[in-house]
Amino acid sequence: MAAIHPVVMPVWGVIMTEGTVVKWLVAEGDDITPELEIVEIETTKVTGGLEAGVSGKLRRIVADNGSTLPTGALIAVISDPEVPEAEIESFVAGAKTEVPTAPVAPPQPATIRVGDIEINALRLGEDLPGTPLLLLHGFGGDLNTWLFNHGELASDRQVVAVDLPGHGGSSLAFGSGDLASLAGIVAGTLDALGISRVHVAGHSLGGGVALKLAELRSDRLASLTLIAPVGLGAEIGGNYIPDFIAADRTRAIKDVLGRLFADSAAVSRDMVEGVQRFKRLDGAGDALRTIADAVFPDGRQKEDLRRSLGQVPAMVIRGEADRLVSASHVTGLPASVEVITIADAGHMPQMEQPGPVNQAIRRQMAKADA
Amino acid sequence: MPQKTFRQAINEALHQEMKRDDRVIVMGEDVAGGSGASGDKDAWGGAFGCTKGLLGAFGPARVRDTPITESAFIGAAGGAALTGLRPVAEIMYVDFVGVCLDQIMNQIAKFRYMFGGTASTPVVIRASYGAGRGGGSQHSQSLYPIFTHIPGLKVVVPSSPYDAKGLLAQAIRDDDPVVFLESKMLYNTTGEVPDGAYTIPFGEANIVREGGDVLLVAIGRMVGVAEEAAKTLETEGISCCVLDPRTPSPLDEDTILEKTEEIGRVVIVDESYPRCGLAADISSLIAERAFPSLKAPIRKVTPPHSPVPYAPVLERAFVPTPDRVVEAVRAVAKG
């Protein structure tokens, strides 16, 4: 039977309740392939291209450029070419009446207590079977780092993203702040959530925490996907850690965040504001300095965790244009470790090139699950 | 992120700073309860409800009702600051500052300077300002230019709940006297406000909205007016940047000048009187330091040089509206 595929306002990450159609990149009547970016969507956090996901002909553009709609609202219709015009017409008419009038409330993170430390965690797909995936962000980030990955990866298993201690909505006081203590708190979080075994995807500092977890509790890890991780080399490019801690005014923060991306224009106003708001909190500066002193004394990485790579099936992903973690960090790794280099991405490939990164994480988990 | 009102944001900052530092006290009319009415304790929480709950949390020694005598209690706040406390004194309407201006302008603002830097006066004077509530000409003025004019005072006019909380915390922790003015039209507005304590530094403008055709400079309640105008103008294809200086003193001159140089067309929206007002001050800054970058004359949208009228129709005509801003922007955007 000929199929009609609705294109709806996507949900990117956990905070998106509505989006704005910036620009259609295709016209009614065009042939569509699944990987084709058909429309540019702007959210409060970021602007990105929406891939069609299906093949067919673009039959109707329902939401014009500039219109803002709640997530889930119909923005276009793709169908097999043979679907008659009348059927498309009635599909659009039917969908219009079902468009939610108010934005759907996004899933809310919960506070998990680990001893006297509070960890902010967001779980998606809680009821899905299989080994869950844990997402660990990098230094100075938070669980929104996984904006383009979390929802996507949670389509067939539970995915938990946490704010590391000293970050986001988690406690700003948390002990020594070295990798072992951070890994201990992450393990405690899994205990509190009743999760015994996980796949872990860790970015940068989160990758170091994941490696430490592999060293201390390899029994709990099904696989590791390390994205531009800490722990595989000594140097950090461009004085990033001290500069990030020192940056206070908007321009300084924008400048330092720009170094994370291959295209520094990807840094949105809201990203800058989010970091600035976090850094203004009482205790945030001390928290960042505590971790930096423990993990990156004198701007260099303290621990070499290459030996932990053998403990658990591991994959390493690095953006080709990463200015913080150099290519030497991902060379000379054990043969069992697959290394993937992502083009047109800097230190944040999961944000800049989410498609290939999500694909790699899925592949790594599937391999380990098999 | 939790949504809170401007009033709650002020209240939360007071709670957190009083908890953080025993030296912080709150004083003013009815801040501990409107005891003149029925004798209830904490019945009102100040004239605008901002101090509600402080009496129960911190007790009568630190939350002090005062007589209706600004000259006495503002003077007392200055003395208390000089001797080691950090008072937050509330003047119900900034219009009442007339009776205690000597204490503020000749005493509080001058101690550090007169005593060669050996004294500091960490006092915060909070007051409501602005038109829109039918308060008449003695309860509706936007008098921040008076304080901005006086060296030795810092002056803060927040525009959102987030800014109100962070700027008030900064004001209380600051070692110099701060006049903190709250638009009475903003108390019930809501926005995202973190639960934890945080500070926003003084002298750092906030770019509320990016845009490339015209720069709108606005403070306090006028930020919302400018934003609304910017939304209308966007549908006409004119994109406006909205810049909120947040603190008339110290003023973030650098950001105002940088944005002027980048955009070249400026409209200043301000609720204070036009003569020697904030718009005039910012306009002169731009004319003096960024004139070559201007592609059109600087425009000001302000009330007329008149007392604030009581009649609702006239009061509405007095305060700058989005429509007037739109008109001014259209005029400079041409050519």
Interface residues (C-beta under 8 A of the other chain):
Chain A: L172 D248 R249 T250 R269 R277 R280 L281 D282 G283
Chain B: Y162 G166 P194 G196 A197 Y198 T199 I200 P201 E204 I207 E210
